Amino acid sequence: MTKSITRREWLTGTTTAAATGLMLSTVSATAQSFMQPNINPTAKNPIRAHLNENAYGQSLKARKAIAAAADDSHKYAFESIFEFLALLTKLEDIPREYVMVGGGSTEFLEKAAVFNAIEGGDILLPTPTYGDIARFGRTLGSKLIEVPVGEDMAINLNAMREAMTDNTKLIYLCNPNNPIPSIIEKNALKEFCNEMSEKATVLIDEAYFEYVDNPSYESMISLVKENKNIIVTRTASKIHAFAGMRIGACYAHPDIIKKMFGLFTNTLNLPALRGAIESYQDMEYQAFLKQKNSENQQIIYKMLDDLDLEYVESNANFIFFNAGRPSSDVADTMKKHHILTGREFKPFTNWVRLSLTKPEEMQYFADIYRREFG
Ligand SMILES: Cc1ncc(COP(=O)(O)O)c(C=O)c1O
């Protein structure tokens, strides 16, 4: 006889060990990674704390929809695109002409960089920050104006104002930032967006939006409705765990959306769309992931406090800390234990970006880190 375990029991951890074992034995190998922490990592199956992925994987409802979509994948996905668009417009309370979906948010960063290059504009951006916009700009021959973060490790809006050139046509802000998981205070950001969007397009990359739990933070999607020159990008790659499925969204004035659509290459796939439609409605699973993320943060903060290491409070699913030694040394040592940590981010060569995975894995990381460097 099969004992069924309710989703709530599992989410709240009230399943018995026996029942959990039974459940694990009846799920696929892939689904096991959803539940079990990887506390015996190997070279082939390391703890992936290097790419800010969601270690728990997709919601069960999304997984079901993704698997079922195989039966329909010979068809173009237009109906599902419209269904997902309708869901996003409802969730964000914004008219449909203001939204476009794509195969990951990178697609929209690329298009924004292309439009900027066509106009011959410079790109103004903080440093360090997420690297793709700079990569596209460089490839397209655009001048990059990179403004170092402030002493508080946050994006320095005043320094960005001062660095603005007459030829700046695109401003990139990542909020929360990456690799430094700091946020920009909401009122200062609104003021900056309204002021600077008179001179250039302001793109706010909100890849980690769902993880933020900070009263000083606000999405800038509300500004898009009033301001012609603001773009907000979002992704399903982070809390929704769709990094390998590719779903992203862009919110902007219909004139910008029309331009973006002019470069639409239909990178969307049906299983990803069907899965995303389920995932974006699965608030219970998102709450669970936020709870786990907060547990992860507490485990790593404790280790850092005990070792007296400096760090930036996280507003996302990763932590940036000063190891007091080259981050490449930390990465090499942890790799021997089959734990992958973030790459080096100049000029913060002694700082490590650690992606938060599962509490048990973070405890394993902390124990090894103390042993190696404590
Ligand atoms: C700030 C930021 N923007 C965009 C992306 C890429 O997102 P996507 O997978 O939607 O292309 C990442 C991925 O790490 C990111 O950190």
PDBQT file of the ligand as one rigid body, heavy atoms in Angstrom, charges set to zero:
ROOT
HETATM    1  C1  LIG A 401      21.525  39.838 -12.848  1.00  0.00    +0.000 C 
HETATM    2  C2  LIG A 401      21.298  38.775 -13.858  1.00  0.00    +0.000 A 
HETATM    3  N1  LIG A 401      20.633  39.043 -14.967  1.00  0.00    +0.000 NA
HETATM    4  C3  LIG A 401      20.391  38.107 -15.900  1.00  0.00    +0.000 A 
HETATM    5  C4  LIG A 401      20.860  36.828 -15.731  1.00  0.00    +0.000 A 
HETATM    6  C5  LIG A 401      20.628  35.804 -16.802  1.00  0.00    +0.000 C 
HETATM    7  O1  LIG A 401      19.314  35.449 -16.787  1.00  0.00    +0.000 OA
HETATM    8  P1  LIG A 401      18.636  34.503 -17.846  1.00  0.00    +0.000 P 
HETATM    9  O2  LIG A 401      18.938  33.120 -17.454  1.00  0.00    +0.000 OA
HETATM   10  O3  LIG A 401      17.201  34.886 -17.701  1.00  0.00    +0.000 OA
HETATM   11  O4  LIG A 401      19.130  34.838 -19.215  1.00  0.00    +0.000 OA
HETATM   12  C6  LIG A 401      21.586  36.488 -14.578  1.00  0.00    +0.000 A 
HETATM   13  C7  LIG A 401      22.112  35.126 -14.397  1.00  0.00    +0.000 C 
HETATM   14  O5  LIG A 401      22.885  34.815 -13.541  1.00  0.00    +0.000 OA
HETATM   15  C8  LIG A 401      21.796  37.491 -13.617  1.00  0.00    +0.000 A 
HETATM   16  O6  LIG A 401      22.496  37.234 -12.497  1.00  0.00    +0.000 OA
ENDROOT
TORSDOF 0
